[in-house]
Amino acid sequence: MPFKPDQIVVHHDGVSRPGPSFAIVDDFHESQGFPISSLGFYVGYHYWIERDGVIRQARAENELGAHTKGQNYTALGIGLAGCFDEEDPAAEQVAALGLLLSNLCARHDIAAERIFPHRKYANKSCYGSRLSDTWAQQVFADFRKKDAAAAKEAAADLSTIPAAPMPPSWLARIALALIALWKAVLNLRG
């Protein structure tokens, strides 16, 4: 069955630890018998976001994930380092999640309403009891608003750039004379 995602499921790993977690999660998922991805990792999520906002890809977007029982044929999975039953995601993580969700939704034509916490499909608190069921959807919406505002600001900045100065009239006359001369030369040769 071909993999065509129509939703995104967001997770946390449920562990607060300093430093990077990707290798730890990879080892744990291997010990649990998760299938290896085409990229060589056992991490069940398609993407992993560290606390410092670094995004790691663990599975190709066109391959099945191993993150949400019963939904892996239709869902891209994103895992976040941390335990959001006890703490809030780091600002860098939230920014990275917004960027990633924006890109994935655009590439796969997934609506914001199709971004869910893992707990929608499992009797768990995942992605953390401190976060609402619509938290990831709101992160996506906030990122899109900031992105649109930044694009509008950039367009406004472009309107203040002065046009290139016109050449002096004598230079324009010389250019026209050279063009006329070149056309005359071409007509004589032809």
Protein Blocks (a to p, Z undefined) as FASTA:
>chain_A
ZZddfbdcdddehiacehjfklmmmmmmmmnopacdfkopabfbfbdcdfkopacdfbdf
kbccdfbghilmmpccdddedjfklbccdfklmmmmmmmmmmmmmmnopafklcccfklm
pccfbebjkbcfklmmmmmmmmmmmmmmmmmmmmmmmmmpccdddddfklmmmmmmmmmm
mmmmmmmmZZ
